[in-house]
Amino acid sequence: MGRFTLPRDIYYGKGTMEQLKGLKGKRAVIVTGGGSMRKFGFLDKAIGYLKEANFEVDLIEGVEPDPSVETVIDGSKKMLEYKPDWIVAIGGGSAIDAAKAMWIFYEYPDENFENIKKPFSIPKLRNKAKFVAIPSTSGTATEVTAFTVITDYKTKIKYPLADYDITPDMAIVDSELAETMPAKLTAHTGMDALTHGIEAYVASGHTCFTDPLALQSIEMVRDNLLSSYQGDKEAREKMHYAQCLAGMAFSNALLGITHSMAHKTGAIFNIPHGCANAIYLPYVIDFNKKTCLERYADISRRLKLQGETDDELVEALRELIRSLNEKLGIPNSLKEYGVKEEIFNSNLQFIAENAVEDACTGSNPREITKEEMKKLFVCSFHGTKVFI
């Protein structure tokens, strides 16, 4: 049996944050990040709209990039004291991811983090609260997905938690928030969105429901990312929608080892998630093409890239990604990023083993062993062609 899950409502367009005025309830808690939402006035707007709807409002601020287990537990304790019936997450993917995990422990305070690391093992939610997500960045699409990523800094491992129950009830995709992104963040989140679309199209869980969303998102990112990076507001709006479409696709089709590699090296090498995806993606395409050459070629055909054969079309796709990286100031190898060879070598076994065990590896179109993963990491470190 197939399944396709999205939020109950998705509102999109400039000014759609006003939809908060239509919520029904008594208490709302707003979860947000490092201060940009307050700085640009969006936090005050959200508070104002909720108060117009007769909510009492409390705040959980200061969620860090790559939110930690400790941040999640602390936030859930505050929710237990306040007892909200709506959780409103506003900001980048980290704030929304943290709020999703806080939601779990608010509803199940005796739950153990170890128990929910396994995909689709989260207990049934919405016993105490519903969830609305308002993204300010154009990449993670966590506002429409069944995923959240939490970092255990003690083990230096990112854990993607997956369950359809943590899909938000409402997503508000208001592009006014995305207009405030700095250029580097625009680049990284945009390449994250491109990776989501490409991995969703070739993932083992892809379906006739997810394929059109994936392809449309890929085309929109290709057409708008560079202009968005340069500050064009219309392109920013289209990128905000493109990343959301990619999220709808991968939340249901799942992802692949580009994300597995990024999850397991982000904390080790201090690489932002979208940047890591951008670096790894061409090498993963090289590895995966032995089993899904035609599907990668389909993407190239949709983008009208040049090539007489499927092999040539896939190479054109890889070159497009590498060219985008260069224009966005993103390195094309770990060495170019600045990872020291001795640090890379000392962690190679660890990151390879953990990447193979990552939740995203199971839906990659080609199976991979730990030794193959090590070789793939070595290629992505030195910037060499993949022959595995």
C-alpha positions as CSV (number, residue, x, y, z in Angstrom):
1,M,0.0,0.0,0.0
2,G,1.3,3.4,-0.9
3,R,1.0,6.5,1.2
4,F,1.4,10.2,0.5
5,T,1.3,12.6,3.5
6,L,1.3,16.4,3.6
7,P,0.2,19.1,6.1
8,R,-3.6,19.6,6.3
9,D,-3.1,23.1,5.0
10,I,-0.3,24.8,3.1
11,Y,-0.7,28.6,2.8
12,Y,1.8,30.3,0.4
13,G,2.4,33.8,-0.9
14,K,3.6,37.1,0.6
15,G,1.8,38.1,3.8
16,T,0.3,34.6,4.4
17,M,1.6,34.6,8.0
18,E,-1.6,36.5,8.7
19,Q,-3.3,33.0,8.7
20,L,-2.2,32.7,12.3
21,K,-5.2,34.9,13.1
22,G,-7.5,32.0,12.1
23,L,-6.2,29.4,14.7
24,K,-8.5,28.3,17.4
25,G,-7.1,27.6,20.9
26,K,-6.0,29.1,24.2
27,R,-2.2,28.9,24.5
28,A,0.5,29.0,21.8
29,V,4.2,28.6,22.2
30,I,6.5,30.1,19.6
31,V,9.8,28.3,19.0
32,T,12.4,30.3,17.1
33,G,16.2,30.6,16.6
34,G,19.0,33.0,17.0
35,G,17.3,36.4,16.7
36,S,16.7,37.2,13.0
37,M,13.0,36.7,13.2
38,R,12.9,39.2,16.1
39,K,15.3,41.6,14.3
40,F,13.2,41.7,11.1
41,G,9.9,42.1,13.0
42,F,8.4,38.7,12.0
43,L,8.3,37.4,15.6
44,D,6.4,40.4,16.8
45,K,4.0,39.9,13.8
46,A,3.4,36.3,14.8
47,I,2.8,37.3,18.4
48,G,0.4,40.0,17.3
49,Y,-1.6,37.7,15.0
50,L,-1.9,35.1,17.7
51,K,-3.1,37.6,20.3
52,E,-5.7,38.8,17.8
53,A,-6.9,35.2,17.8
54,N,-7.2,35.5,21.7
55,F,-4.2,33.3,22.4
56,E,-1.9,33.6,25.4
57,V,1.6,33.4,23.9
58,D,4.9,32.2,25.3
59,L,8.3,32.0,23.7
60,I,11.2,29.5,23.3
61,E,14.0,31.4,21.7
62,G,17.7,30.8,20.9
63,V,17.5,27.5,19.1
64,E,21.0,27.0,17.7
65,P,22.0,25.8,14.2
66,D,22.0,22.0,14.2
67,P,19.8,21.8,17.4
68,S,21.0,19.5,20.2
69,V,19.3,16.8,22.2
70,E,19.7,19.1,25.3
71,T,17.9,22.0,23.5
72,V,15.1,19.7,22.7
73,I,14.7,18.4,26.2
74,D,14.9,21.9,27.7
75,G,12.2,23.2,25.3
76,S,9.9,20.3,26.0
77,K,10.1,20.9,29.8
78,K,9.1,24.5,29.2
79,M,6.1,23.3,27.1
80,L,5.1,20.9,29.9
81,E,4.9,23.8,32.3
82,Y,3.0,26.1,29.9
83,K,0.7,23.5,28.3
84,P,0.2,25.0,24.8
85,D,-2.4,23.6,22.5
86,W,-0.6,25.1,19.5
87,I,3.2,25.0,18.8
88,V,4.3,27.6,16.3
89,A,7.8,27.2,14.9
90,I,9.2,30.2,12.9
91,G,12.6,30.6,11.4
92,G,15.2,28.4,9.7
93,G,15.1,24.6,9.5
94,S,16.9,24.2,12.8
95,A,14.2,26.1,14.8
96,I,11.4,24.0,13.1
97,D,13.3,20.7,13.6
98,A,13.9,21.5,17.2
99,A,10.2,22.4,17.8
100,K,9.1,19.1,16.2
101,A,11.3,17.1,18.6
102,M,10.2,19.2,21.5
103,W,6.6,18.4,20.5
104,I,7.3,14.7,20.9
105,F,8.7,15.0,24.4
106,Y,6.0,17.5,25.4
107,E,3.4,14.8,24.5
108,Y,5.5,11.9,25.9
109,P,7.7,13.3,28.7
110,D,8.8,9.8,29.8
111,E,9.9,8.8,26.3
112,N,13.6,8.1,25.7
113,F,15.5,9.7,22.8
114,E,17.1,6.3,22.1
115,N,13.6,4.8,21.4
116,I,12.7,7.3,18.7
117,K,15.9,7.2,16.6
118,K,14.6,4.3,14.6
119,P,12.5,5.5,11.6
120,F,8.8,5.5,12.1
121,S,8.9,4.7,15.8
122,I,7.5,8.0,17.2
123,P,4.2,7.5,19.2
124,K,1.0,9.1,18.1
125,L,1.0,12.9,18.5
126,R,-1.8,15.6,18.7
127,N,-3.0,14.5,22.1
128,K,-2.0,17.9,23.6
129,A,-1.1,20.2,20.7
130,K,-1.1,20.8,17.0
131,F,1.8,22.2,15.0
132,V,2.3,25.1,12.5
133,A,5.6,25.7,10.7
134,I,6.7,29.0,9.1
135,P,10.1,28.7,7.3
136,S,12.4,31.7,6.8
137,T,14.9,29.8,4.7
138,S,14.4,28.1,1.3
139,G,16.0,24.7,1.7
140,T,15.0,22.2,4.4
141,A,11.3,22.2,3.6
142,T,10.8,20.8,7.1
143,E,7.5,22.7,7.2
144,V,6.0,19.9,5.0
145,T,8.1,16.9,5.9
146,A,7.9,13.9,8.2
147,F,11.5,14.5,9.3
148,T,13.5,16.3,11.8
149,V,17.3,16.3,12.4
150,I,18.8,16.5,15.9
151,T,22.4,16.5,16.8
152,D,23.9,14.5,19.6
153,Y,27.1,16.4,20.3
154,K,28.4,13.8,22.7
155,T,28.7,11.3,19.9
156,K,29.1,14.0,17.2
157,I,26.3,12.3,15.1
158,K,23.2,13.9,13.5
159,Y,20.1,11.8,13.8
160,P,17.3,12.2,11.3
161,L,14.1,11.3,13.1
162,A,11.4,10.1,10.7
163,D,7.6,9.6,11.2
164,Y,4.6,10.8,9.3
165,D,3.1,12.0,12.6
166,I,5.6,14.8,12.9
167,T,4.4,16.3,9.6
168,P,3.1,19.8,10.6
169,D,-0.7,20.4,10.6
170,M,-0.2,23.7,8.9
171,A,2.6,25.2,6.8
172,I,2.8,28.9,6.1
173,V,5.2,29.5,3.2
174,D,5.5,33.3,3.3
175,S,8.3,34.4,1.0
176,E,8.7,37.8,2.8
177,L,10.6,35.9,5.5
178,A,13.0,34.4,2.9
179,E,13.9,37.9,1.6
180,T,16.0,38.5,4.7
181,M,18.4,35.6,4.1
182,P,22.1,36.5,3.6
183,A,23.8,35.4,0.3
184,K,25.7,32.4,1.8
185,L,22.7,31.0,3.5
186,T,20.7,31.4,0.3
187,A,23.4,29.4,-1.6
188,H,23.5,26.6,1.0
189,T,19.8,26.2,1.4
190,G,19.2,26.4,-2.3
191,M,21.6,23.6,-3.0
192,D,20.0,21.6,-0.2
193,A,16.7,22.0,-2.0
194,L,18.3,20.9,-5.3
195,T,19.7,17.8,-3.5
196,H,16.2,17.0,-2.1
197,G,14.6,17.1,-5.5
198,I,17.3,15.0,-7.2
199,E,17.5,12.4,-4.4
200,A,13.7,12.1,-4.2
201,Y,13.5,11.4,-8.0
202,V,15.9,8.5,-7.8
203,A,15.1,7.2,-4.3
204,S,13.8,3.7,-3.9
205,G,10.5,5.1,-2.6
206,H,9.7,7.4,-5.5
207,T,6.2,7.1,-7.0
208,C,4.0,8.7,-9.7
209,F,2.9,11.1,-6.9
210,T,6.4,12.3,-6.0
211,D,8.1,12.3,-9.4
212,P,6.3,15.4,-10.8
213,L,7.0,17.4,-7.6
214,A,10.7,16.4,-7.7
215,L,11.2,17.4,-11.3
216,Q,9.3,20.7,-11.0
217,S,11.3,21.6,-7.9
218,I,14.6,20.8,-9.7
219,E,13.7,22.9,-12.7
220,M,12.6,25.9,-10.5
221,V,15.9,25.7,-8.5
222,R,18.0,25.7,-11.6
223,D,16.1,28.6,-13.0
224,N,16.0,30.8,-9.9
225,L,18.9,30.0,-7.5
226,L,21.5,32.2,-8.9
227,S,19.2,35.2,-9.2
228,S,18.0,34.5,-5.6
229,Y,21.6,34.4,-4.5
230,Q,22.1,37.8,-6.0
231,G,19.1,39.2,-4.1
232,D,16.3,39.2,-6.7
233,K,13.0,39.2,-4.7
234,E,10.9,37.4,-7.3
235,A,13.5,34.7,-7.5
236,R,13.5,34.4,-3.7
237,E,9.8,33.8,-3.8
238,K,10.1,31.1,-6.5
239,M,12.9,29.4,-4.5
240,H,10.7,29.4,-1.4
241,Y,8.1,27.5,-3.3
242,A,10.6,25.2,-5.1
243,Q,12.1,24.0,-1.8
244,C,8.6,23.3,-0.5
245,L,7.8,21.2,-3.6
246,A,11.1,19.3,-3.1
247,G,10.1,18.7,0.5
248,M,6.7,17.2,-0.5
249,A,8.6,14.9,-2.8
250,F,11.3,13.6,-0.5
251,S,9.1,13.4,2.6
252,N,7.2,10.7,0.7
253,A,9.9,9.3,-1.6
254,L,12.7,9.5,1.0
255,L,16.3,10.4,0.3
256,G,19.7,8.8,-0.3
257,I,23.4,8.7,0.7
258,T,24.1,12.3,-0.1
259,H,22.2,13.1,3.0
260,S,23.7,10.2,4.9
261,M,27.1,11.6,4.2
262,A,26.1,15.1,5.2
263,H,24.4,14.0,8.4
264,K,27.5,12.1,9.6
265,T,30.1,14.7,8.7
266,G,28.4,18.0,9.5
267,A,29.3,18.0,13.2
268,I,32.7,16.4,12.6
269,F,34.0,18.8,10.0
270,N,31.8,21.8,10.9
271,I,30.2,21.9,7.4
272,P,26.7,23.5,7.0
273,H,24.2,20.9,5.9
274,G,23.3,22.4,2.5
275,C,27.0,23.0,1.7
276,A,27.9,19.4,2.5
277,N,25.1,18.2,0.3
278,A,26.3,20.4,-2.5
279,I,29.8,19.0,-2.2
280,Y,28.8,15.3,-2.0
281,L,26.0,15.3,-4.6
282,P,28.1,14.9,-7.8
283,Y,30.1,12.1,-6.3
284,V,27.0,10.3,-5.2
285,I,25.5,10.6,-8.7
286,D,28.7,9.0,-10.1
287,F,28.3,6.1,-7.6
288,N,24.5,5.7,-8.1
289,K,24.4,5.9,-11.9
290,K,25.2,2.2,-12.2
291,T,21.6,1.4,-11.0
292,C,19.6,4.5,-12.0
293,L,21.3,6.0,-15.0
294,E,18.0,6.5,-16.9
295,R,16.4,8.4,-14.0
296,Y,19.3,10.9,-13.7
297,A,19.2,11.2,-17.5
298,D,15.5,12.0,-17.2
299,I,16.4,15.0,-15.0
300,S,18.8,16.2,-17.6
301,R,16.2,15.9,-20.3
302,R,13.7,17.9,-18.2
303,L,16.4,20.6,-17.8
304,K,17.2,20.4,-21.6
305,L,20.9,19.7,-20.9
306,Q,23.1,18.6,-23.8
307,G,24.0,14.9,-24.4
308,E,23.5,12.3,-27.0
309,T,23.5,9.3,-24.6
310,D,22.3,8.7,-21.0
311,D,25.9,8.7,-19.9
312,E,26.5,12.1,-21.5
313,L,23.3,13.5,-20.0
314,V,24.2,12.3,-16.5
315,E,27.7,13.9,-16.8
316,A,26.0,17.1,-17.9
317,L,23.9,17.0,-14.7
318,R,27.0,16.5,-12.6
319,E,28.7,19.5,-14.4
320,L,25.6,21.6,-13.8
321,I,25.8,21.0,-10.1
322,R,29.6,21.7,-10.0
323,S,29.1,24.9,-12.0
324,L,26.4,26.0,-9.6
325,N,28.7,25.4,-6.7
326,E,31.4,27.5,-8.2
327,K,29.1,30.4,-9.0
328,L,27.7,30.2,-5.4
329,G,31.1,30.1,-3.7
330,I,30.7,26.5,-2.6
331,P,33.8,24.2,-2.8
332,N,33.6,21.0,-4.9
333,S,35.6,18.8,-2.5
334,L,36.2,18.5,1.2
335,K,39.8,19.4,0.8
336,E,38.8,22.6,-1.0
337,Y,36.4,23.3,1.8
338,G,39.4,23.3,4.2
339,V,39.1,19.9,5.9
340,K,42.6,18.9,6.9
341,E,43.8,15.5,5.5
342,E,45.0,14.2,8.9
343,I,41.6,15.1,10.4
344,F,39.8,13.5,7.5
345,N,41.9,10.3,7.7
346,S,41.5,9.9,11.5
347,N,37.7,10.1,11.2
348,L,37.2,8.2,7.9
349,Q,36.3,4.8,9.4
350,F,33.9,6.5,11.9
351,I,32.0,8.6,9.4
352,A,31.8,5.8,6.8
353,E,30.4,3.3,9.3
354,N,27.8,5.8,10.6
355,A,26.8,7.0,7.1
356,V,26.0,3.4,6.1
357,E,23.8,3.2,9.2
358,D,22.1,6.5,8.6
359,A,18.3,6.3,8.0
360,C,18.6,7.8,4.5
361,T,20.9,5.0,3.3
362,G,18.1,2.5,3.1
363,S,16.3,4.4,0.4
364,N,19.3,5.1,-1.8
365,P,18.9,3.5,-5.2
366,R,22.1,1.6,-5.0
367,E,23.2,-0.5,-1.9
368,I,26.6,0.5,-0.4
369,T,29.0,-1.3,1.9
370,K,31.2,0.4,4.5
371,E,34.3,-0.1,2.3
372,E,32.5,1.5,-0.7
373,M,31.4,4.4,1.5
374,K,35.0,4.9,2.6
375,K,36.1,5.1,-1.0
376,L,33.3,7.5,-1.8
377,F,34.4,9.8,1.0
378,V,38.0,9.6,-0.2
379,C,36.9,10.7,-3.7
380,S,34.8,13.5,-2.3
381,F,37.8,14.6,-0.2
382,H,40.3,14.7,-3.0
383,G,37.8,15.7,-5.8
384,T,38.5,12.6,-7.9
385,K,36.2,10.6,-10.2
386,V,34.3,7.8,-8.6
387,F,35.1,4.3,-9.9
388,I,33.3,2.0,-7.5
